[in-house]
Amino acid sequence: MTAGVLSKVISGEYNIAFFNHIRDYFGFSAHGTFWRRVAFMNYAPWAIGEGHQRYAHLTGSVVAAPKNRFLAEITQHAPNIAFVFSKKIQWALPELDIRNGSLPLPGARIGTLPSAPSARIFLLRHTQGAPKRKMIETVAAALRL
């Protein structure tokens, strides 16, 4: 489902603020230019989806699957940096070694996976209601680290 949604965002069929904001945080103006350059995943697409399901919450009974999926994606793609744009799923992430960095966005944190310490994972808030300038500054700071 996520790939289909992104395809419609890139084509202009969908205009979804979440995807617009993330694209903007990285300094891009065209969806196609940005989204074709990054790997994107919905952490738990079977729990959080489209329409009224976008406000759904993860429950403890389904956490193992997204944790394993996240670890597999990090292992397969070996990114230097990953961004998590949600506070509500941070409790359900794999165990991270967390450090508080000096990032412009209050509450933003940096973590690494014990099994993949080269991948820095930036824990940010969801785009909805986020201060755009601080998000842009935080993404820029993360990319410079």
KOLGU-231351 format. One record per residue (C-alpha): y, z, x. Coordinates in steps of 0.05 Angstrom, whole numbers, plus 5000, padded with zeros to 4 digits. Last residue first. Layout:
BEGIN
[atom [Y, Z, X]]
...
***
This chain:
BEGIN
[atom [5304, 5225, 5535]]
[atom [5351, 5168, 5517]]
[atom [5311, 5147, 5455]]
[atom [5313, 5218, 5430]]
[atom [5389, 5222, 5439]]
[atom [5398, 5157, 5400]]
[atom [5353, 5182, 5345]]
[atom [5393, 5247, 5342]]
[atom [5460, 5212, 5341]]
[atom [5438, 5167, 5284]]
[atom [5410, 5227, 5246]]
[atom [5474, 5266, 5258]]
[atom [5517, 5208, 5232]]
[atom [5472, 5199, 5171]]
[atom [5473, 5271, 5148]]
[atom [5407, 5276, 5112]]
[atom [5407, 5277, 5036]]
[atom [5345, 5236, 5031]]
[atom [5327, 5214, 5101]]
[atom [5272, 5266, 5109]]
[atom [5283, 5316, 5165]]
[atom [5267, 5307, 5237]]
[atom [5208, 5324, 5281]]
[atom [5210, 5282, 5344]]
[atom [5141, 5270, 5374]]
[atom [5139, 5257, 5448]]
[atom [5077, 5218, 5468]]
[atom [5059, 5233, 5541]]
[atom [5024, 5298, 5521]]
[atom [4967, 5261, 5485]]
[atom [4911, 5312, 5474]]
[atom [4958, 5372, 5473]]
[atom [5002, 5333, 5424]]
[atom [5075, 5337, 5442]]
[atom [5132, 5365, 5403]]
[atom [5208, 5358, 5398]]
[atom [5249, 5394, 5346]]
[atom [5305, 5378, 5298]]
[atom [5330, 5440, 5261]]
[atom [5404, 5421, 5268]]
[atom [5412, 5347, 5283]]
[atom [5450, 5336, 5349]]
[atom [5389, 5350, 5393]]
[atom [5387, 5403, 5446]]
[atom [5312, 5409, 5449]]
[atom [5270, 5462, 5416]]
[atom [5201, 5458, 5443]]
[atom [5137, 5450, 5405]]
[atom [5066, 5441, 5432]]
[atom [5036, 5408, 5371]]
[atom [4976, 5423, 5328]]
[atom [4961, 5365, 5283]]
[atom [5012, 5355, 5228]]
[atom [5004, 5390, 5160]]
[atom [5060, 5440, 5169]]
[atom [5106, 5382, 5186]]
[atom [5093, 5349, 5118]]
[atom [5153, 5377, 5080]]
[atom [5200, 5368, 5138]]
[atom [5198, 5293, 5136]]
[atom [5220, 5236, 5180]]
[atom [5168, 5244, 5235]]
[atom [5189, 5202, 5295]]
[atom [5141, 5180, 5350]]
[atom [5160, 5166, 5422]]
[atom [5121, 5142, 5483]]
[atom [5073, 5107, 5437]]
[atom [4999, 5102, 5454]]
[atom [4980, 5053, 5399]]
[atom [4907, 5072, 5391]]
[atom [4912, 5146, 5411]]
[atom [4974, 5157, 5368]]
[atom [4941, 5121, 5310]]
[atom [4877, 5161, 5317]]
[atom [4915, 5227, 5321]]
[atom [4953, 5209, 5257]]
[atom [4888, 5189, 5221]]
[atom [4855, 5254, 5241]]
[atom [4913, 5295, 5216]]
[atom [4918, 5252, 5153]]
[atom [4844, 5265, 5137]]
[atom [4843, 5340, 5152]]
[atom [4902, 5355, 5105]]
[atom [4869, 5337, 5039]]
[atom [4846, 5406, 5014]]
[atom [4908, 5441, 5041]]
[atom [4952, 5405, 4992]]
[atom [5003, 5351, 5008]]
[atom [5062, 5347, 4962]]
[atom [5083, 5293, 4912]]
[atom [5155, 5271, 4907]]
[atom [5140, 5198, 4923]]
[atom [5086, 5200, 4869]]
[atom [5138, 5190, 4814]]
[atom [5148, 5119, 4839]]
[atom [5110, 5100, 4901]]
[atom [5065, 5142, 4945]]
[atom [5051, 5211, 4972]]
[atom [4980, 5237, 4966]]
[atom [4938, 5174, 4979]]
[atom [4991, 5150, 5028]]
[atom [4985, 5212, 5071]]
[atom [5025, 5203, 5135]]
[atom [5058, 5139, 5111]]
[atom [5055, 5097, 5174]]
[atom [5103, 5055, 5213]]
[atom [5092, 5018, 5279]]
[atom [5157, 4988, 5304]]
[atom [5184, 4920, 5324]]
[atom [5169, 4881, 5259]]
[atom [5208, 4935, 5221]]
[atom [5272, 4924, 5260]]
[atom [5286, 4850, 5262]]
[atom [5257, 4838, 5193]]
[atom [5298, 4894, 5162]]
[atom [5364, 4867, 5188]]
[atom [5422, 4914, 5206]]
[atom [5393, 4951, 5265]]
[atom [5423, 5011, 5300]]
[atom [5362, 5056, 5302]]
[atom [5388, 5103, 5249]]
[atom [5404, 5041, 5206]]
[atom [5331, 5020, 5202]]
[atom [5313, 5092, 5182]]
[atom [5367, 5092, 5129]]
[atom [5347, 5026, 5098]]
[atom [5274, 5046, 5095]]
[atom [5289, 5110, 5057]]
[atom [5342, 5076, 5014]]
[atom [5292, 5027, 4984]]
[atom [5316, 4956, 4968]]
[atom [5252, 4919, 4951]]
[atom [5248, 4843, 4944]]
[atom [5289, 4835, 5007]]
[atom [5233, 4801, 5046]]
[atom [5230, 4859, 5097]]
[atom [5229, 4911, 5042]]
[atom [5174, 4872, 5005]]
[atom [5132, 4869, 5069]]
[atom [5144, 4943, 5080]]
[atom [5118, 4959, 5010]]
[atom [5056, 4916, 5021]]
[atom [5042, 4949, 5089]]
[atom [5049, 5018, 5056]]
[atom [5000, 5000, 5000]]
***
